[in-house]
Amino acid sequence: MVFTTVLAAFMRWLHIFSVVLLVGGALSGRQALKVINENLAQDSADTLADSIFARYRGRIIAATVLLLISGLYNYFYSTVHHSTTYQVLFVIKLLLAAHVISAGLLAARPKHPRRARLLAGAGLSGLIIIFISNYLSRIS
Ligand code: HEM
Protein backbone atom coordinates (compact mmCIF):
# COMPACT_ATOMS: atom_id res chain seq x y z
CA MET A 1 0.00 0.00 0.00
CA VAL A 2 2.70 2.47 1.02
CA PHE A 3 4.80 1.29 -1.95
CA THR A 4 2.02 2.02 -4.50
CA THR A 5 1.41 5.47 -2.97
CA VAL A 6 5.12 6.33 -3.12
CA LEU A 7 5.35 4.98 -6.69
CA ALA A 8 2.33 7.07 -7.79
CA ALA A 9 3.85 10.20 -6.20
CA PHE A 10 7.19 9.47 -7.90
CA MET A 11 5.52 8.99 -11.31
CA ARG A 12 3.65 12.28 -10.91
CA TRP A 13 6.91 14.01 -10.00
CA LEU A 14 8.66 12.37 -13.00
CA HIS A 15 5.88 13.61 -15.31
CA ILE A 16 6.12 17.19 -14.04
CA PHE A 17 9.94 17.09 -14.10
CA SER A 18 9.84 16.02 -17.79
CA VAL A 19 7.31 18.77 -18.61
CA VAL A 20 9.63 21.36 -17.03
CA LEU A 21 12.56 20.02 -19.06
CA LEU A 22 10.67 19.98 -22.37
CA VAL A 23 8.35 23.02 -22.21
CA GLY A 24 10.65 25.13 -20.00
CA GLY A 25 13.49 24.36 -22.42
CA ALA A 26 11.48 25.54 -25.44
CA LEU A 27 10.30 28.77 -23.77
CA SER A 28 13.64 29.73 -22.23
CA GLY A 29 15.48 28.61 -25.40
CA ARG A 30 13.31 31.02 -27.43
CA GLN A 31 14.28 33.89 -25.09
CA ALA A 32 17.97 32.94 -25.14
CA LEU A 33 17.93 32.82 -28.96
CA LYS A 34 16.48 36.33 -29.13
CA VAL A 35 19.23 37.74 -26.87
CA ILE A 36 21.97 35.85 -28.78
CA ASN A 37 20.73 37.12 -32.17
CA GLU A 38 20.47 40.70 -30.91
CA ASN A 39 23.96 40.81 -29.42
CA LEU A 40 26.26 38.69 -31.60
CA ALA A 41 27.34 38.72 -35.23
CA GLN A 42 25.41 36.20 -37.36
CA ASP A 43 28.25 33.63 -37.53
CA SER A 44 28.97 33.66 -33.80
CA ALA A 45 25.25 33.67 -32.99
CA ASP A 46 24.71 30.58 -35.17
CA THR A 47 27.65 28.70 -33.61
CA LEU A 48 26.55 29.50 -30.04
CA ALA A 49 22.89 28.67 -30.75
CA ASP A 50 23.86 25.37 -32.43
CA SER A 51 25.86 24.23 -29.39
CA ILE A 52 23.07 25.23 -26.97
CA PHE A 53 20.39 23.42 -28.99
CA ALA A 54 22.53 20.31 -29.51
CA ARG A 55 22.28 19.88 -25.70
CA TYR A 56 18.56 20.59 -25.77
CA ARG A 57 18.09 17.72 -28.27
CA GLY A 58 19.34 15.17 -25.69
CA ARG A 59 16.97 16.60 -23.11
CA ILE A 60 14.01 16.38 -25.47
CA ILE A 61 14.71 12.68 -26.06
CA ALA A 62 15.12 12.00 -22.32
CA ALA A 63 11.96 13.98 -21.49
CA THR A 64 9.97 12.12 -24.17
CA VAL A 65 10.95 8.71 -22.77
CA LEU A 66 10.16 9.82 -19.19
CA LEU A 67 6.82 11.41 -20.23
CA LEU A 68 5.77 8.20 -21.95
CA ILE A 69 6.71 6.01 -18.96
CA SER A 70 5.06 8.28 -16.35
CA GLY A 71 2.09 9.21 -18.60
CA LEU A 72 1.25 5.61 -19.47
CA TYR A 73 1.61 4.67 -15.79
CA ASN A 74 -0.82 7.49 -14.82
CA TYR A 75 -3.27 6.41 -17.51
CA PHE A 76 -3.31 2.65 -16.98
CA TYR A 77 -3.05 2.62 -13.20
CA SER A 78 -5.93 5.05 -12.80
CA THR A 79 -8.88 3.27 -11.20
CA VAL A 80 -11.39 5.74 -12.67
CA HIS A 81 -13.49 4.79 -15.73
CA HIS A 82 -12.85 7.60 -18.24
CA SER A 83 -15.68 9.41 -20.06
CA THR A 84 -15.71 10.08 -23.82
CA THR A 85 -14.89 13.78 -23.15
CA TYR A 86 -11.84 12.68 -21.17
CA GLN A 87 -10.68 10.36 -23.93
CA VAL A 88 -11.16 12.96 -26.70
CA LEU A 89 -9.22 15.58 -24.72
CA PHE A 90 -6.54 12.99 -23.94
CA VAL A 91 -6.05 12.27 -27.67
CA ILE A 92 -5.84 16.04 -28.37
CA LYS A 93 -3.24 16.26 -25.61
CA LEU A 94 -1.18 13.45 -27.19
CA LEU A 95 -1.31 15.12 -30.63
CA LEU A 96 -0.14 18.41 -29.10
CA ALA A 97 2.59 16.50 -27.22
CA ALA A 98 3.75 15.06 -30.57
CA HIS A 99 3.89 18.65 -31.89
CA VAL A 100 5.98 19.86 -28.91
CA ILE A 101 8.45 16.98 -29.35
CA SER A 102 8.78 17.16 -33.14
CA ALA A 103 9.01 20.98 -33.23
CA GLY A 104 11.65 20.83 -30.48
CA LEU A 105 13.69 18.20 -32.34
CA LEU A 106 13.51 20.22 -35.57
CA ALA A 107 14.56 23.41 -33.74
CA ALA A 108 17.57 21.55 -32.34
CA ARG A 109 18.88 20.82 -35.84
CA PRO A 110 22.04 22.80 -36.69
CA LYS A 111 21.40 26.19 -38.36
CA HIS A 112 17.65 25.65 -38.68
CA PRO A 113 16.29 28.90 -40.22
CA ARG A 114 12.90 28.74 -38.43
CA ARG A 115 14.27 27.81 -35.01
CA ALA A 116 12.67 30.74 -33.15
CA ARG A 117 9.21 30.07 -34.60
CA LEU A 118 9.44 26.33 -33.89
CA LEU A 119 10.41 26.97 -30.26
CA ALA A 120 7.58 29.48 -29.81
CA GLY A 121 5.11 26.95 -31.30
CA ALA A 122 6.42 24.14 -29.09
CA GLY A 123 6.19 26.37 -25.99
CA LEU A 124 2.63 27.45 -26.82
CA SER A 125 1.45 23.87 -27.44
CA GLY A 126 3.10 22.87 -24.15
CA LEU A 127 1.18 25.56 -22.26
CA ILE A 128 -2.09 24.43 -23.86
CA ILE A 129 -1.31 20.82 -22.84
CA ILE A 130 -0.73 21.92 -19.25
CA PHE A 131 -4.20 23.54 -19.24
CA ILE A 132 -5.84 20.44 -20.79
CA SER A 133 -4.05 18.15 -18.31
CA ASN A 134 -5.27 20.21 -15.37
CA TYR A 135 -8.81 20.00 -16.75
CA LEU A 136 -8.41 16.23 -17.23
CA SER A 137 -7.43 15.80 -13.59
CA ARG A 138 -10.74 17.47 -12.60
CA ILE A 139 -13.03 15.31 -14.72
CA SER A 140 -13.25 11.56 -15.05
C1 HEM B 1 4.53 17.71 -23.73
C2 HEM B 1 3.96 16.64 -23.23
C3 HEM B 1 3.14 16.62 -21.95
C4 HEM B 1 2.84 17.61 -21.07
C5 HEM B 1 3.23 19.10 -21.15
C6 HEM B 1 2.04 17.02 -20.00
C7 HEM B 1 1.57 17.70 -18.89
C8 HEM B 1 0.84 17.14 -17.87
C9 HEM B 1 0.47 17.81 -16.65
C10 HEM B 1 0.86 19.25 -16.27
C11 HEM B 1 -0.27 16.94 -15.92
C12 HEM B 1 -0.91 17.21 -14.56
C13 HEM B 1 0.04 16.65 -13.51
C14 HEM B 1 -0.56 16.64 -12.16
O1 HEM B 1 -1.09 17.65 -11.70
O2 HEM B 1 -0.48 15.60 -11.53
C15 HEM B 1 -0.37 15.71 -16.67
C16 HEM B 1 -1.08 14.61 -16.28
C17 HEM B 1 -1.21 13.47 -17.04
N1 HEM B 1 -0.51 13.16 -18.19
FE1 HEM B 1 0.68 14.39 -19.23
N2 HEM B 1 1.86 15.69 -20.28
C18 HEM B 1 2.51 15.41 -21.45
C19 HEM B 1 2.60 14.18 -22.08
C20 HEM B 1 1.90 13.06 -21.70
C21 HEM B 1 1.94 11.79 -22.38
C22 HEM B 1 2.83 11.49 -23.61
C23 HEM B 1 1.07 10.97 -21.73
C24 HEM B 1 0.70 9.54 -21.99
C25 HEM B 1 1.37 8.71 -22.70
C26 HEM B 1 0.50 11.70 -20.63
C27 HEM B 1 -0.43 11.23 -19.73
C28 HEM B 1 -0.92 11.90 -18.63
C29 HEM B 1 -1.93 11.40 -17.72
C30 HEM B 1 -2.68 10.07 -17.86
C31 HEM B 1 -2.12 12.38 -16.73
C32 HEM B 1 -3.12 12.31 -15.56
C33 HEM B 1 -4.40 13.03 -16.00
C34 HEM B 1 -5.47 12.86 -14.94
O3 HEM B 1 -5.28 13.33 -13.80
O4 HEM B 1 -6.50 12.25 -15.25
N3 HEM B 1 1.04 12.99 -20.64
N4 HEM B 1 0.32 15.86 -17.86
Residues whose N, C-alpha, C, O or C-beta is under 5 A from the ligand:
A	BS01	HEM	R12 V19 L67 L68 G71 L72 N74 Y75 A97 V100 G126 I129 I130 S133 N134 L136 S137
